Amino acid sequence: MDEIRDAVLGDHLDAIGGLPVPGSYRAVVVREDEQGMFEGLPTRDKDPRKSLHVQEVPTPELGPGEALVAVMASAVNYNTVWTSIFEPVSTFGFLRRYGRVSDLTKRHDLPYHVVGSDLAGVVVRVGPGVNRWKPGDEVVAHCLSVELEDPAGHDDTMLDPQQRIWGFETNFGGLAELSLVKSNQLMPKPAHLTWEEAASPGLVNSTAYRQLVSRNGADVKQGDVVLIWGASGGLGSYATQLALNGGAIPVCVVGSPEKAEIVRSMGAELVIDRSVEQYAFWKDEETQDPDEWKRLGARIRELTGGDDPDIVFEHPGRETFGASVYVARKGGTVVTCASTTGFLHSYDNRYLWMNLKRIVGSHFANYREAWEANRLVQRGLVHPTLSRTYAMDDVGQAAYDVHRNAHQGKVGVLVLAPEEGLGVRDTALRARHQTAIDRFRDR
């Protein structure tokens, strides 16, 4: 790995194809024999620092249509948190099921799970049938893994029966010195970004793009009022940028004055600070408070000059979903993913059915959507929301901070990159957007 890293850092990318691939590498893993370690504990008390380990693992066999990537930097997503606390289920069930698909997928069914669904790095090897990419290419990876042997996946690859999220429902993820991906997960690394910046948008930017912009999601248009929960967080910070870029009117819900300052610096004018407004949508564990829904709706109309949201960008889930359905305008859309506060949603169906509203489920993105989302980053139209970068050995703390919502935007992880700030190719484009690139730093 040292030779490969030195070739990247020394800008000898043409030499990488001739370097030997090591038989093992360092990776962040959870272990199957520890999947019961948090049983009986409340979700909040489950600690990723105890379950995420950095260890040496064997390098997997490279198959047709695949690529092996040297990972310079990666990032922590909420699916890494779910994996680390074994909620809502242990991911080893995913790996066992994937291992039964074919002789080649048996590689993924292991007693350890290499996690991580983002990366920025350099292609080291490609398997048979890969023509678009070659060793030495600087890339980022999106996290959609598909087999594409079923006709259902050929209109929208997210509908493929064998659709999985790499590094969550498959093994050999991006929080490792080497990562195994399908070649159709690869996209060009934005040349004006550092390794850690380039690694941070992949999952959340693509997810927000499909959820908000794509025809498969809410299909936002100019002038739409979009209520964005968690607007300074991993998903919400990209939804806010995409709404502003598309001529929509974001109403940004945040949890502190500092977060309100961040979204205003992005150009959002309509902001609801929950730490000030003190909305309490649940009276107790079983009972919601419709008066609080109404209070939120009134506040939104006050900010917009009388308009209800055309679109509600939903991802908290249980805590907010009843309010989201209520506040959407007549004929409006609630588009939902993730459910980070709970998967079992409840709402008053009268406000949905009698007002002809829609609930649209959205999950990650297909290759075209991910490519289009990455192209916006490449062109400096959407910017990374990286707030802090951790060393690989500190990934447990990084996941713990995301679990406890003690972060802003996106949290990065240095892997083979020895320090922050490396990997920039286009200094002119970077200089034009430096303020926006740094907006979330050290928050």
HUUR-V359548 format. One line per field, one symbol per residue. ss: DSSP state (@ for helix, = for strand, . for the rest). phi: phi as a letter, one per 20 degrees, with the letter a starting at -180 (. if undefined). burial: # if it has 24 or more other C-alpha atoms within 12 Angstrom, else .. Layout:
BEGIN
ss=???
phi=???
burial=???
END
This chain:
BEGIN
ss=.@@@@@@@@...@@@@@@.....========@@@........@@@..@@@@.======.......===========.@@@@@@@@......@@@@@@@@.....@@@@...===....========...........====..==.....@@@@..@@@....==..........=.=====@@@===......@@@@@@.@@@@@@@@@@@@...........====.....@@@@@@@@@@@@...======..@@@@@@@@@....====@@@@....=.....=.@@@@@@@@@@@@@@@....======......@@@@@@@=========............@@@@@....====.....@@@@@@@@@@@@.......======@@@@@@@@@@@@......=====............@@@@@@@@@@@......
phi=.ffffffffemdffeffeefeffbbebecddffdfdfdgnefgfefdgfedecdbfcffffedgmdcddfeebcbddffffggfdlcfbffffgfffffefbfffggeecfccfeocbacacfdbcegnedfdbgnfecdcededcelddffeeebffefgdfbefncdcemfeeafcbdcffeeebffgfedfgffffefgfffffffffdefffdelfcgnfecedflfdegfffegffffffenedfdeecdafffffffffeofddcdeffeflfcfcfbfdcedgffgfffgffffffenoeeffcdedbfngfdfgffffegffnecddcbmlfdqeeecbefgfeffdlecddecckaefffffffffffgemecdfdfdbcdfgfdfffgffffgelebdlcddcfdeffbfnenfddffffffcgfffegeflf
burial=##.##.###...#.###.#.##..########.##..........#########..#######.#######################..#######.#......#.####.################..#..################.......####..#####################################################.######..#######################.#########..######.###.#####....###......###.###.##.###.##..#######################..##########...###...##....######################.########################.#.############.#.###.....#.....######..
END
